[in-house]
Amino acid sequence: MHRIMVVDDEDYILKALRRVLADREDWEVETYNDPAQALRRARTTVFDAVITDYRMPEVDGIELLQALREMQPDTIRILLTGVIDIDTLMSAINQASAFRFIPKPWEDDQLIQCIEEGLRFRDVLLENKILAQTVRDQREALKSMGYNG
């Protein structure tokens, strides 16, 4: 089961996204129209992916993704926006480590595919972290037994 957070200040966008994502039985989707409320929730719950609007009244999407990156570095971050310019794109990538940038209006199939790719990427990253830690632990165990090879 993957947990996905969706943040947008427009209720009709949240309803449309919930409808698009509802068919997936292996996705648990939480929607928020208030970025501050979304951040509070992220302090207590791990999300596998976050999809957020770029332009919101109180906090822009890049600021939200930056905060989430610090709290949950393994979360896949996707920026959804009607504003398409190179500065926004570069900020999303460089400042917030966004996995993808999806323009509004989105294509449902493209959005689903993007989320699926992001979740697969996240799973591989987590598996690599676990394997790397296992190797470090095994090296330490071998050193403690006198092996220095």
Order of alpha helices (4+ residues) and beta strands (2+ residues): beta-alpha-beta-alpha-beta-alpha-beta-alpha-beta-alpha
